[in-house]
Amino acid sequence: MTQILAIGSSQLVGFKRGIDLILPDKGRAFDIDFVGMWETGFGYIELDKLGNIVAPDIVPHLNNPSKVNLKRDWRIWGLPEHKTPLIHDYDFIFVIASPCKYFAPLYYSNPRPILLSRSLLEAAISSCYMDCASFDHISPWMFRISPVIKALIDKCTDKIVFVGSPLPISSEECTFIEPLRQVMKEYRHFWDAHMENIDTIEGICRSSLICKSASRFKIALPPSDVCCGDMLSTRRSFYKGNHNAWHANTDYWGRVVEHLCELNLLPC
Amino acid sequence: METHPYENLPLSAFWRTGVTEADPNDMQGVYKKKFDILPSDKIATAGSCFAQHLTYHLKKNGYKVLDLEPPPPSLPAKLYQNYGFSTYSARYGNIYTVRQLLQLANECAGIWQPKNYVWVKGDRFYDALRPSIEPNGFDTSGAVKMFRKNHIANVKDLFCELDVFVFTLGLTEMWVDEGSGTVYPTAPGTLCGIHDPAKFRLECATFKSILIDFRKFHKTVMRLRSGRPFKIVLTVSPVPLTATASTSHILVANLNSKSILRSVAGQLSVKYSRIDYFPSYEIVTNPRLHSTSFMANLRTVRGQAVENAMRHFFREHPPLIDTKQRDGETTLSSDLSGVQCQDEFLDLFAE
């Protein structure tokens, strides 16, 4: 039986719902454990020398009104005992953390789309790492790879599967996405550049799935039907609430899980 | 009554008091601006590698420097230069000659198309008109053309949006495609491409040809802007030539090149009220500094010398933000020792 660990931040809750909806516990051809922490707390999670994914004994001050102690709360969900994951127990590690790093507008500023080469995208993606200190000051718009994910990539690259989370637009819809839409509507070359970037990103992700190299992780983008035609945001029908695009509803995650099956990333 | 016309001139009018005995780091009146650069003015920068210093310092001092092809957020600053980001107002790389500048404007206006500009190195493809913007080149020649088309659309917007154009004149020697006359920033075979003497030739721009090219450039940009005027600040790069393909000794070729460029800049600034000349060349090469403006290779300008030149500029165009604000706001690395000069590669051939 294939053993999978799903690790991430708040998006992980949606992913679990998607799994439960599409692949109920009984008939699964795989075992899956879930372990997650809210975004800021997730920035403190570490991989120790033995391969244990652990949390420090601290109570972060940021976004932590319940004064959660990371060590106490970091545990595989649903188990009666307090157990932390050991990477050697798993065949695949699914990373479900927001925002999706393979989202073209994350690479634009002004807002204006610029044409991005494959080599530039790969350089940007491979260096989007943040340390713990930076995690205290993250902008929700900035993409990042937390220290534990960076450590996992270094330690067991071929086990890693990045799962695209909802496109991050909640607080940026008016200030960034809509002006971007406008500028793309007005100027054909911006539209062309953006669509070309989408193709390039999809190409990078596609090749990650067919690549047999142990030094490449896999990337599964959200299926295109959950995104708007201009690929600037998730379709509103998939928002968890009217104005909550940070998190998607179960239909969204159901589609993502179906898509993972189509890509043979989940044994179905 | 004066006994001779030099009697009541200021100290700066005399070599001894103006240069020999003056503090080279605190000379007065070397640069007097011709016009103001307003806080609202949108500035575009381009030129040879020394222009990168101007770009950086204008941004650092709060001026509104346009960047129509900005770096992707989260791309580490150390990679900006490798990909030609934040170096100038768009990713056109170094524009060493006025002919290159004219080509760019004409291409934006749709009245000229470059020929033979996809150069190869190994199995990678490069835009020979800006070979340094993709360190690993492109996958296909089609990609080069697509990126160029997109780039030109952005530069066209740049020419339309700018209020002030800052340009550093760098070289007079240029490599030309024999068939089409297309001018390149680097010699074929240095960064990429293959040198074929039957296909490429050296051309040395003259005072007259540069002047004509610059006027044509100005005319093209004015047409793109539907006649809306703009201001220009010209400088001449104090960085000596790395190599010359002319038959002259490099020392002679260098002075010839700088003299022509300096004369063109002077001529344009004297003649046109909207063109100013900033004497960074004179400030850096001031004999009072005994070549200490340069590093051991007598070519790379020391950071201190750049700062000195910039002090003159910002004395006339005061900084728009205070020092405390500066550090956090700039996106460019303050260490510009790695300023991108493609012609540096020519140095390899001297070894």
Interface residues (C-beta under 8 A of the other chain):
Chain A: L106 Y107 Y108 S109 N110 R112 I114 L115 L116 S117 R118 S119 L120 A123 A124 S127 C128 W141 M142 F143 R144 Y187 H189 D192 A193 E196
Chain B: L68 E69 P70 P71 P72 P73 S74 L75 P76 L79 N82 Y83 E134 P135 N136 F138 D139 A143 M146 F147 K149 N150 H151 A153 N154
